[in-house]
C-alpha cells in the first residue's frame, strides 16, 4: 500500500516534463528501489529455451516472475511522465530499454544546461 501512495504523491508533484529530468530521475530511482523494481532498470533477462527438465521449468518460472515485475516498472515510468512524452517511450520492450532511452534523451536537462 505504501508504494501506491508514493506513486500517487509523485504524480501529484512533478511528472517528467523534459526539463526536470535530474530530480525526476532521483525520485523514480527511490520509488522503484522501494518497490523492489530497480534491478529492472539495470538488467534484462531473456526467455530461457524450451525444455522438459526440472531446471527448464524453474528457469521459465524465474523468467515469468521477472517479466511481471518488469511490466510493473514499465507501467510506473510512463505514469510519472507528462502525457505528451508517453508516446515516445511506449514502444520500449523492457523497463531498462525505456530507462536508457530516457537517460539518452534527457540526461543533463537541468536549468543550467537549458
Secondary structure, DSSP 4 states (H G I P E B T S, - for coil): -HHHHHHHHHHHSPPB-SS-HHHHHHHHHHHHHHTT-THHHH---PPPPP-SSHHHHHHHHHHHHHHHHHHHHHHHHHHTB-HHHHTTTTT-SSHHHHHHHHHHHHTT-STTT-
